[in-house]
Amino acid sequence: MIERIEDIGGFEKLKAEWNELLEASSSPCLFLTWEWLYTWWKHLSQGRRLFIITVRDGGELAAIAPLTLRPPKLARLLPFRSLEFLGSGIIGSDYLDVIARVGKEQDACEALAEYLRHGKLMLEFTQLKRYSCLAEKFAAELRRCGWSLAETKTNVCPFIDLSGHSWQSYLATLGSEHRYNFGRRLKNLMKQFEVRFEPVCSEEQRQDALSILIALHNLRWQGRACSEAFYTDDLISFHDELSRLALEKGWLRLFVLQLDGKPVASLYGFSYHRVFYYFQAGFDPIYGKYSTGLVAMGLAIKNALEEGVEEYDLLHGDEPYKFHWARAGRELGRLELYPPGTRGLLYKGTLRLSRATRRMARRVLPTAVSDRIVLGSSAPFGNGRYAAATR
């Protein structure tokens, strides 16, 4: 049985079933949890409409397509509605996908394709794990129904395989220069200061630590248009609520590095299903000579190992500092699905024109102006994770 959920009440009622289904899927992921996507909907949906499709087998929830209907983006020269995944946009969700119970994946993709095949809306799926996501199987089913498809690599997620490692054996995998640099920086700090690096454990600590993170992150990027991580009140509200929920679930890993009791760096991540997701960080530039961002990253990896984490995911972005810590990366991609006929051709042509216009804007216009064209808003471009661990 197929059902479409378009109201917030229906979304709320799915909470327990949603997370049980995710646990029973082949690739449970933080960014597909009910908590992440519901909080995104509350704070960052920006005029979208819910379009969640559930598939049931004998009453049991077998699959969810966590979709939303995006309004036309005239500022980005996209004058039509389209379907995308909940969690899309600037928040930085990775590995968005269809959720299905193990053993039910093919049936679910066929049912979803049958439900949507006669629709006239374009589907645009971003931040997909290439070659291993259900969205690709779903797309293949729609393609058999006459839809056309465009697939593009968009980014990479560096990650560290920690399984079987101790802290010392992991350090041995690093380049000698980076390993020496981290060890020397940490020893220097411990000689000169009382060093504390601890995760928050209470609601009061969470509130204080989140304020510290935001202040340090914004201080790091003050006067530089390179991060939108905490750029708007809506983004701050999202992280406030999400971090509270994550603390309650035991997922939150929000660290503050203190030197003689003074907060000088912070690292914000989550631990879910033996994976640590490094999400954001900040540090005080006054202490930049001590490489507090680098030290915080190393200590967070050490903490993850001590907790039994099997993977440390640095999420999307191929900044060089990430590959000082990681030796592997997984590709992210975008899938665009166009319905058969004239409408699909119109969508495809409009998108091609929009992207050409944005590329030209990047080349010839001032950054502040081109960002408005590229993003359709006044937010600066970039995810801001480069703020961390580079010094």
Legacy VTK file of the C-alpha trace (Angstrom):
# vtk DataFile Version 3.0
C-alpha trace
ASCII
DATASET POLYDATA
POINTS 391 float
0.000 0.000 0.000
1.242 3.464 -0.962
0.422 6.581 1.035
1.477 10.190 0.561
1.923 12.336 3.660
1.562 16.069 3.148
0.893 17.407 6.655
3.146 17.922 9.655
0.906 15.786 11.859
1.427 12.779 9.629
5.176 13.402 9.661
5.176 13.514 13.472
3.214 10.260 13.762
5.832 8.446 11.701
8.645 9.051 14.211
8.840 5.631 15.877
8.192 3.656 12.680
10.628 5.840 10.735
13.581 5.177 13.006
12.735 1.486 13.333
12.732 1.229 9.539
16.057 3.063 9.320
17.558 0.645 11.845
16.304 -2.237 9.696
17.761 -0.787 6.479
21.119 -1.691 4.962
22.704 1.719 5.563
21.366 3.626 8.582
22.658 7.185 8.474
22.382 10.225 10.737
21.031 12.396 7.918
18.107 10.033 7.329
16.932 9.926 10.945
13.520 11.334 11.751
15.170 13.811 14.131
17.440 15.306 11.475
14.800 15.577 8.756
11.942 16.729 10.977
14.125 19.460 12.500
15.195 20.498 9.009
11.535 20.698 8.004
10.622 22.889 10.983
13.403 25.400 10.490
14.722 25.254 6.924
11.949 24.087 4.589
11.542 27.612 3.141
8.201 27.363 1.380
8.439 23.711 0.418
5.541 21.256 0.833
5.749 17.796 2.354
5.606 14.955 -0.157
6.595 11.915 1.928
5.696 8.593 0.293
5.408 5.461 2.427
5.231 1.880 1.185
3.616 -0.746 3.426
3.617 -4.500 3.126
0.808 -6.089 5.099
0.670 -3.098 7.414
4.415 -3.085 8.092
6.335 -0.023 6.927
8.619 -1.293 4.157
10.006 1.935 2.683
9.938 5.719 2.839
10.734 8.183 0.085
11.345 11.311 2.217
10.454 13.852 -0.449
9.446 17.479 -0.483
7.943 19.659 -3.200
10.228 22.601 -3.894
8.645 25.827 -5.164
9.950 27.638 -8.255
13.274 29.394 -7.707
12.970 32.459 -9.875
16.142 33.947 -8.408
18.000 30.887 -9.737
16.183 30.910 -13.083
14.282 27.715 -12.218
10.640 28.676 -12.854
9.107 25.291 -12.039
8.401 23.043 -9.081
10.356 19.855 -8.478
10.657 17.019 -5.995
13.778 16.632 -3.871
14.770 14.914 -0.652
14.019 16.367 2.747
17.282 17.732 4.131
18.421 19.259 0.833
19.980 22.688 0.599
22.668 24.548 2.485
22.404 22.657 5.778
24.981 20.124 4.598
23.124 16.794 4.723
25.047 13.985 3.023
23.900 10.522 1.896
20.254 11.479 1.338
18.273 8.557 -0.011
15.194 6.367 -0.078
14.897 4.246 3.094
13.879 0.593 2.733
13.832 -2.513 4.876
16.534 -5.067 4.033
15.129 -7.496 1.480
12.381 -5.078 0.406
14.547 -2.666 -1.603
13.645 -3.778 -5.127
9.934 -4.102 -4.415
9.959 -0.664 -2.794
11.703 0.986 -5.750
9.258 -0.604 -8.178
6.278 0.555 -6.100
7.618 4.105 -5.824
8.319 4.290 -9.552
4.843 3.025 -10.374
3.362 5.675 -8.084
5.334 8.559 -9.613
5.653 7.439 -13.240
2.644 9.431 -14.461
3.615 12.581 -12.589
4.828 15.668 -14.376
7.322 16.919 -11.799
11.070 16.742 -12.242
12.995 14.918 -9.503
16.330 16.360 -8.362
18.258 14.280 -5.830
21.496 15.685 -4.405
24.209 14.530 -1.975
23.712 10.890 -2.949
26.253 8.188 -2.161
27.200 7.191 -5.704
26.944 3.539 -6.777
25.376 2.374 -3.519
22.180 4.327 -2.931
18.597 3.191 -3.400
17.808 6.391 -5.295
19.803 4.950 -8.206
17.658 1.797 -8.250
14.541 3.947 -8.041
15.846 6.054 -10.940
16.469 2.919 -12.998
12.836 1.893 -12.533
11.599 5.302 -13.702
13.930 5.105 -16.664
12.231 1.872 -17.693
8.989 3.866 -17.654
10.324 6.331 -20.218
11.860 8.943 -17.946
15.259 10.393 -18.843
18.111 10.710 -16.402
21.169 12.891 -15.857
23.802 11.887 -13.312
26.757 13.971 -12.127
29.523 13.611 -9.591
29.320 16.601 -7.252
31.645 16.090 -4.303
33.634 13.688 -2.171
33.442 12.698 1.501
36.858 11.859 2.970
36.611 9.246 5.710
38.820 7.251 8.071
38.334 3.517 8.492
39.028 3.042 12.203
37.944 -0.591 12.458
40.674 -2.701 14.046
42.782 0.328 14.957
44.145 1.543 18.255
45.101 5.193 18.614
48.763 4.346 18.068
48.126 2.136 15.046
45.960 4.848 13.499
48.671 7.468 14.059
51.085 5.156 12.260
48.921 5.423 9.110
49.397 9.197 8.917
52.090 10.935 6.960
55.199 11.395 9.077
55.118 15.188 8.845
51.470 15.443 9.864
51.898 12.907 12.670
54.905 14.809 14.005
53.131 18.158 13.687
50.089 16.983 15.645
52.191 15.407 18.398
54.409 18.466 18.734
51.461 20.878 18.843
49.690 18.834 21.503
52.830 18.539 23.655
53.460 22.276 23.410
49.922 23.024 24.575
50.224 20.623 27.492
53.511 22.226 28.564
52.120 25.756 28.531
48.489 25.298 29.594
46.098 23.118 31.478
44.388 21.416 28.515
40.810 20.139 28.657
38.926 18.594 25.753
35.599 17.124 26.754
32.210 16.459 25.135
29.079 17.986 26.597
27.051 15.665 28.808
24.165 17.834 30.027
21.632 20.270 28.618
23.277 23.179 30.408
26.662 22.233 28.958
25.113 21.861 25.498
23.672 25.356 25.536
26.965 26.872 26.657
29.048 24.824 24.220
26.817 25.613 21.237
27.110 29.324 21.971
30.890 28.913 22.179
30.976 26.992 18.880
28.968 29.648 17.060
31.031 32.488 18.512
34.365 30.838 17.657
33.220 29.800 14.195
31.986 33.282 13.335
35.102 34.839 14.855
37.240 32.655 12.631
35.351 33.793 9.529
34.734 37.405 10.497
34.988 39.587 7.407
35.417 36.580 5.098
32.502 35.398 2.918
33.299 31.698 3.137
30.839 30.094 5.557
27.091 30.048 5.923
27.083 27.487 8.761
25.493 29.785 11.354
24.634 32.648 9.020
20.909 32.981 9.742
18.607 32.714 12.739
16.937 29.708 11.090
20.250 27.849 10.852
21.039 28.599 14.481
17.553 27.460 15.520
18.043 24.243 13.563
21.310 23.440 15.318
19.926 24.400 18.708
17.011 21.987 18.404
18.933 19.268 16.581
21.780 19.251 19.106
19.252 19.057 21.953
17.546 16.052 20.357
20.908 14.450 19.579
22.010 14.861 23.192
18.838 13.125 24.354
19.495 10.252 21.927
23.172 9.964 22.887
24.378 11.026 19.421
25.793 14.475 20.143
29.558 14.935 20.237
30.125 18.623 20.902
33.616 19.298 22.253
35.220 22.434 23.650
39.010 22.752 23.854
39.968 24.854 26.867
43.401 26.247 27.699
43.641 27.297 31.345
39.843 27.354 31.402
39.465 29.575 28.319
37.545 28.143 25.324
39.805 28.414 22.276
38.355 25.812 19.889
35.230 23.727 19.434
34.312 20.702 17.341
30.742 19.655 16.553
29.864 16.166 15.439
27.597 13.185 15.957
28.115 9.505 16.700
25.514 7.256 15.102
25.774 3.535 14.343
29.512 3.425 15.034
30.169 6.312 12.642
31.414 9.703 13.802
30.148 12.515 11.568
32.401 15.562 11.777
30.084 18.453 11.040
31.523 21.815 12.053
34.195 23.561 14.104
35.603 26.905 15.118
38.629 28.350 16.831
39.902 31.651 18.171
42.352 33.176 15.648
44.290 34.699 18.547
45.408 31.162 19.376
46.034 30.244 15.758
49.774 29.842 16.318
49.004 26.904 18.613
47.095 25.051 15.866
44.132 24.527 18.169
41.897 23.423 15.291
44.338 20.697 14.305
44.694 19.546 17.925
40.902 19.462 18.397
40.486 17.278 15.311
43.123 14.812 16.451
41.663 14.573 19.945
38.164 14.043 18.518
39.450 11.136 16.420
41.154 9.693 19.513
37.909 10.019 21.474
35.993 8.276 18.675
38.436 5.366 18.731
38.081 5.036 22.490
34.298 4.844 22.054
34.601 1.996 19.565
33.679 4.022 16.484
34.514 2.198 13.246
34.480 5.159 10.853
35.236 8.858 11.152
33.453 10.676 8.325
34.661 14.175 7.467
31.651 14.675 5.174
31.556 16.548 1.899
34.421 18.722 0.779
37.854 17.828 -0.570
39.838 20.410 1.400
43.478 19.299 1.708
43.458 19.243 5.526
40.890 16.423 5.498
43.249 14.169 3.586
45.951 14.770 6.173
43.739 12.672 8.449
41.908 10.443 5.947
43.165 8.095 3.260
39.882 7.288 1.533
36.899 9.120 0.113
33.462 8.240 -1.227
31.878 10.093 -4.099
28.664 12.070 -3.870
26.440 12.696 -6.847
23.303 14.334 -8.166
20.505 12.597 -10.060
18.004 14.481 -12.191
14.962 12.650 -13.514
12.797 14.171 -16.240
9.306 12.944 -17.156
8.673 11.795 -20.732
7.619 14.264 -23.396
7.832 17.995 -23.937
7.722 18.899 -20.260
10.828 16.857 -19.514
12.690 18.487 -22.401
11.681 21.907 -21.073
13.000 21.076 -17.606
16.285 19.844 -19.026
16.783 22.888 -21.237
15.915 25.327 -18.465
18.383 23.699 -16.082
21.113 23.819 -18.707
20.483 27.546 -19.247
20.358 28.213 -15.503
23.710 26.545 -14.888
25.364 28.326 -17.800
24.106 31.653 -16.447
25.423 30.877 -12.976
28.837 29.873 -14.314
29.036 33.141 -16.210
27.949 35.091 -13.124
30.799 33.525 -11.170
33.289 34.692 -13.754
32.192 38.262 -14.367
30.255 39.571 -11.352
31.355 40.547 -7.840
31.059 37.693 -5.342
28.162 39.221 -3.392
26.111 39.625 -6.579
26.970 36.265 -8.121
26.140 34.463 -4.866
22.614 35.844 -5.046
22.250 34.383 -8.518
23.873 31.062 -7.658
22.093 30.522 -4.352
18.968 32.577 -4.778
19.676 34.250 -1.431
22.101 36.573 0.290
23.927 33.737 2.055
27.638 33.385 1.296
28.786 30.393 -0.667
30.498 27.397 0.916
29.813 25.003 3.759
32.306 26.474 6.186
33.900 23.200 7.277
37.256 24.516 6.090
37.193 26.624 9.244
38.251 23.636 11.265
41.473 21.816 11.832
43.503 23.728 9.275
45.746 25.335 11.813
LINES 1 392
391 0 1 2 3 4 5 6 7 8 9 10 11 12 13 14 15 16 17 18 19 20 21 22 23 24 25 26 27 28 29 30 31 32 33 34 35 36 37 38 39 40 41 42 43 44 45 46 47 48 49 50 51 52 53 54 55 56 57 58 59 60 61 62 63 64 65 66 67 68 69 70 71 72 73 74 75 76 77 78 79 80 81 82 83 84 85 86 87 88 89 90 91 92 93 94 95 96 97 98 99 100 101 102 103 104 105 106 107 108 109 110 111 112 113 114 115 116 117 118 119 120 121 122 123 124 125 126 127 128 129 130 131 132 133 134 135 136 137 138 139 140 141 142 143 144 145 146 147 148 149 150 151 152 153 154 155 156 157 158 159 160 161 162 163 164 165 166 167 168 169 170 171 172 173 174 175 176 177 178 179 180 181 182 183 184 185 186 187 188 189 190 191 192 193 194 195 196 197 198 199 200 201 202 203 204 205 206 207 208 209 210 211 212 213 214 215 216 217 218 219 220 221 222 223 224 225 226 227 228 229 230 231 232 233 234 235 236 237 238 239 240 241 242 243 244 245 246 247 248 249 250 251 252 253 254 255 256 257 258 259 260 261 262 263 264 265 266 267 268 269 270 271 272 273 274 275 276 277 278 279 280 281 282 283 284 285 286 287 288 289 290 291 292 293 294 295 296 297 298 299 300 301 302 303 304 305 306 307 308 309 310 311 312 313 314 315 316 317 318 319 320 321 322 323 324 325 326 327 328 329 330 331 332 333 334 335 336 337 338 339 340 341 342 343 344 345 346 347 348 349 350 351 352 353 354 355 356 357 358 359 360 361 362 363 364 365 366 367 368 369 370 371 372 373 374 375 376 377 378 379 380 381 382 383 384 385 386 387 388 389 390
